[in-house]
């Protein structure tokens, strides 16, 4: 079982994915959606920190 950090690194193409892992269109779509949600989450955290500092 992979750790969460290894999976996150694979989402952002920082770490190479396992060549023996099964490939399907549904799995790649799920990874794409997860990548988008992680990016939006990081953007929202940055905006919250900026608003907190401006106060």
C-alpha positions in Angstrom: 0.0 0.0 0.0 1.3 3.4 -1.0 1.7 6.2 1.4 -0.3 9.4 0.9 2.8 11.5 0.2 4.0 9.1 -2.5 0.6 9.4 -4.2 0.6 13.2 -4.0 4.1 13.2 -5.6 2.8 11.0 -8.4 -0.2 13.3 -9.0 2.1 16.3 -9.6 4.5 14.2 -11.7 7.3 14.8 -9.2 7.8 11.0 -8.6 7.6 8.5 -11.4 4.6 6.2 -11.2 4.8 2.4 -10.9 5.1 0.8 -14.4 3.4 -2.4 -13.1 0.3 -0.5 -11.8 -2.9 -1.2 -13.7 -3.9 1.5 -16.2 -7.5 2.4 -16.9 -9.3 5.5 -18.1 -11.3 5.7 -14.9 -8.2 5.6 -12.8 -6.6 8.4 -14.8 -9.7 10.5 -14.6 -9.8 10.0 -10.8 -6.1 11.1 -10.6 -6.9 14.2 -12.7 -9.8 15.1 -10.4 -7.6 14.6 -7.4 -4.9 16.8 -8.9 -7.4 19.6 -9.5 -8.8 19.4 -6.0 -5.3 19.4 -4.4 -4.4 22.5 -6.4 -7.6 24.3 -5.5 -7.1 23.4 -1.8 -3.6 24.8 -1.9 -4.8 28.0 -3.6 -7.5 28.4 -1.0 -5.1 28.0 1.9 -2.7 30.6 0.4 -5.6 33.1 0.0 -6.7 32.5 3.6 -3.1 33.1 4.8 -2.8 36.3 2.8 -6.1 37.6 4.2 -5.1 36.7 7.7 -1.8 38.6 7.3 -3.5 41.7 5.8 -5.6 42.1 8.9 
